[in-house]
């Protein structure tokens, strides 16, 4: 009798367990933060130190290892000096970093420069304070997924160039742009190839 009762209870527990909904699937991990780098400046300066150049080289390497990437260079100042002057200084710092990135092989078309002046202080201070941590440019490498249409158009531009060009240099802006198209970085490849074809009076392929 007891054995029959235990069997009934076990069967009921088993059926109850079968009726329970499956546990929810684990949420996917958040995407990793884009790589970022900081370059610091002396007071009222926009020239680059050797340490800054080394950091910029690291940022360029991070860009090259990521297909379809873009870079944003955002300049900042501390709170000393007039606000309007600091806005211009922050943009000069961002432009200096951009020029150094281009020398490291990053296409100029892949870099956006922003000047924020005294806004976005890394270390909060009062007005008129010379704070070294606030005199900086933040470099952020962001991977952008190109649309299928952009990839196809970029490759069509490259094909038009190969078909119509009388020379095929191994180096220069056009081969670099073709390489960017192949890597999926259409934002860097398309403008260069469009200009090269237009300058050569070659009709641009139809864009879908």
N, C-alpha and C positions, 0 to 999 in steps of 0.2 A: 504493500500500500504506500509506504513512504517512498519507495523507489519510483512508483508511478507519479506521486506528487512532485518529487524533485524533477522528474523528466518534463512534466507539464510546465513547471516554473522556469526551467532552463530554456524550453522551447519559446515561452512567452518573452523572456529576456532577449533571446536571439532575434525574434521577430521585431521587437522594439528597437533593437540596435540597427536592424536593416532599414527601419522606417526613418531613422535620423538622417537629416540632410548632410551631404559631404561637407567637410570643412572648407571655408572660402580659400580660393587660391591666393597665394602670397602676392602682394603687390610688387610690381617690378621695381628694381632699385632706381633711384633718381639718376638722371644723366650726370656724368662727371662735370664739374665746373670747368669752364674754358681756362686754359693756361693763361696766367697773367704775370707781368713783370713790372718792376718799378725802377725808374732811373731818377736819380736825385741831382740837384744842382746847387752851386754856390749862390750866395745872395746876389740878386740882381744880375744873374748870368744865365745864358742859354747854351754855353759851350759844354761839351761832353768830356768827362774824365775818363781815364783808362778803365775804371770799374764800370762806368756807364756803358762804354763801348763793348765790354765783355757781356753785360746783361743784354744789350741789343743783339749781339751775336746769338745768344741763347734764344731770344725771341724769334729771330729769323730762322733758326733751326727748327723751332717748334712749328712755325708756319709751313716750312718745306715738307715736314713729315705728315701734314694733314691736307688731303685733297679738298679743293673747294673752300679754302679758308679765307678769312678776311682779318685785317688787323685794325683796331681802333687805338690811336695814340691820343690820350687826353692829358692836356697840360694843366698844371696848377701852380699857384704861388702861395706864399705866406701872406699875412695881413699887413705887412709893412709897405708903405708907399701908397700912392693914389690908386683907387679902384680901377679907373679906366686904363692906367698904365699897366697895372697887373694883368688885366684881361689880355692886352696885347702881348705882354711878356709870356703869359701862359701859352698863347698860340705859337709864339716864336719857339718856345721849348718843344712843343709838339711837332712843329715843322722840322726842327733840327733832328729829332728822333726819326722822323719819317725819312729824311735824306740819308741818315745812317743805315736805316733798314734797306733802302734801295741799293746802297753800296754793298750790302750783304746778300743781294740777289732777290729781294722781295719786290714784285712789281709795284710801281707807284699807284697803279689803278686799284690795287688790293688794300690800300691804306687810307683810312679816314682820320683826319686830324680834327681835334676839338680843343678849344681854349675855354677854361672855366674860371680863370682868375682866382679870386679868393674863395670861391664856392667849393664845397666838398673837402673841407679841411680834414687831413688825416689825424691831426692833433688839434683839438679845439683850443683856441686861444682868443684873447681879446684883440682889439684893433691895434695895429702898429707893432706887432710882435714878430721878430725874426725867428721862425721855427724851421729848422732844416728839414724835418720830415714832411713839411707841407710844400716844399719847393721840389716838385716832382713831375714826371710824366708816367702815367699808368698805361702799359701796353697790354692789350687783351687780344688773344688769338681766338677767333670764333669760326667754327666750321659751319658753313651754310650749304645745305643740300640743294643742288641745282635742279630745276625742273627738267623733265624729260625733253620738253620743247627747247629749252636753252641748250642742253647738251647736243641735241640734233643740229641746232642752228650753228653752234660753235664748230662742230665737226664739218658742216657744210661750208662754212667760211674757210676752214683749213683746206678742204678739198679743192675749193675754187682757187685758192692761192697756189697750191701745188700744180694745178692744171694750167694756170695762166702765167705763172712766174717763169721768167727766163733764167733765173739763177736760184740756187738753193743753198744759201749760206748756212753753215753749221751753227753759227752764233748770231745773236742780235735779237731785237724785239719780236720779230715774227716767229722764228723758231721757238722762242720762249713762250709766246702766246699759244702756239700750237701745242706745246707741252702742257700748258695750263688747261687747254681744252681736253686733252687726253686724260688729265688728272681730275677732271670734273670741276675745275675752278673757272667756270664760264665768265664770272664777273671780271676776271683779269684777262681772259683770252679774247672775248668778243670785241671790246672797244679797239684793241690794237689791230686785230685782223680786219675789222670794218674800215679803219683808217687806211691800212695798207692797201686794201682793194680799191677804196675810193680814190686814193692818190694815184693808183695805177689805172684809173678809169675802167675798172672791171665792175660790172653790175653785181650788186649783192644778191645772194640767194634769197628766195622767198622765206619769210619767217612765219611759221605756223602759229 
